[in-house]
């Protein structure tokens, strides 16, 4: 399975950055609220690291938003079933 960030991961990263800035949180402040390093937040926001669902829920709590807000602009990617 490919674990590289997808276009949807990049959209989520952009949404996290947009929502963080709308709440006037610096990256270090945001990292502190989540108990993460500034570097980890940077990786989430530049799309180089995928955001696990459990972390996305925590991000939503800090930013007072929904998972739908984080996923705004994404499109489902369907993969054909693998027949063996």
Protein Blocks (a to p, Z undefined) as FASTA:
>chain_A
ZZbdcfklmmmmmmmmmmmmmnopafklmmmmnopafklmmmmmnopaccdfklmmmmmm
mnopafklmmgoiacdddddddZZ
